[in-house]
Amino acid sequence: MSLYFTKEHEWIRVEGDTATVGISNHAQEALGDIVFAEVPDAGRRVNKGQEAAVVESVKAASDVYAPVSGEVVEGNQAVADDPALVNSDPEGQGWFFKIKLDNPGELDGLMDEGAYRDWIKTL
């Protein structure tokens, strides 16, 4: 299992040819109380960098981008039903969708956890 991060504050946990995607703890703290989440349906194809989900807080609405290309195999209905899960467990139960990777080589441009933590200190 490998964990990666994007500069758009998504995290991606890869297991085999499937990855789970959510927003980072830093992102949920910046957004504040999450009041709405829209997750993609299974079967939807997304390209790297394409909007795949929506998160809305008391402060702002934001898109959640696909960190890699592939087919969505599951949207997290628990987050759609209870968006506060993103605040309480952003890098666990608060995931948004699972995707089957088209090209594992797309992971090469993402940050590992240490690089991401160092990067957000510069913001």
MARVEX-284534 format. One line per 10 residues: number of its first residue (from 1); for each residue x, y, z of C-alpha. Coordinates in steps of 0.2 Angstrom, whole numbers, always signed. Layout:
% residues N
NUM) X:Y:Z  ... $
% end
This chain:
% residues 123
1) +0:+0:+0  +7:+17:-5  +1:+34:+0  +3:+50:-11  -3:+68:-11  -7:+81:-24  -4:+100:-23  -23:+101:-24  -23:+93:-7  -30:+76:-12 $
11) -23:+60:-5  -22:+44:-14  -19:+27:-6  -15:+13:-19  -18:-5:-16  -14:-16:-31  -23:-8:-47  -36:+2:-36  -34:+18:-27  -44:+27:-14 $
21) -45:+46:-15  -50:+59:-2  -44:+77:+4  -30:+79:+16  -32:+84:+34  -24:+101:+29  -38:+104:+16  -52:+100:+28  -45:+111:+41  -44:+125:+28 $
31) -62:+122:+23  -70:+121:+40  -86:+112:+43  -91:+102:+28  -109:+103:+25  -111:+94:+8  -101:+81:-2  -105:+74:-19  -96:+58:-24  -95:+51:-42 $
41) -105:+35:-47  -97:+19:-50  -93:+17:-69  -88:+35:-72  -72:+37:-81  -61:+52:-75  -45:+59:-82  -30:+65:-71  -34:+82:-65  -52:+81:-70 $
51) -66:+86:-57  -72:+70:-49  -82:+75:-34  -88:+91:-25  -85:+96:-7  -94:+111:+1  -91:+119:+18  -98:+134:+28  -83:+144:+20  -83:+138:+2 $
61) -86:+125:-11  -72:+116:-20  -69:+102:-33  -60:+86:-29  -49:+82:-43  -44:+64:-49  -26:+62:-45  -25:+49:-59  -35:+43:-74  -46:+28:-73 $
71) -64:+21:-69  -73:+25:-53  -77:+8:-45  -85:+15:-29  -91:+32:-22  -92:+34:-4  -111:+35:+0  -107:+37:+19  -98:+54:+15  -113:+59:+4 $
81) -125:+55:+18  -114:+62:+32  -102:+75:+25  -95:+78:+43  -85:+62:+41  -73:+72:+30  -69:+83:+45  -69:+69:+58  -58:+57:+48  -52:+65:+32 $
91) -39:+52:+28  -49:+37:+34  -68:+35:+33  -69:+52:+24  -63:+46:+8  -73:+51:-8  -71:+38:-21  -61:+22:-27  -53:+22:-44  -46:+8:-55 $
101) -30:+15:-62  -28:+16:-80  -9:+20:-79  +1:+18:-63  +15:+28:-71  +4:+44:-67  +8:+41:-49  +26:+46:-52  +22:+65:-52  +13:+64:-35 $
111) +21:+68:-18  +24:+55:-4  +18:+60:+14  +34:+68:+19  +36:+79:+4  +18:+84:+6  +20:+89:+24  +36:+99:+20  +26:+107:+5  +11:+113:+15 $
121) +23:+122:+28  +28:+133:+13  +10:+139:+10 $
% end
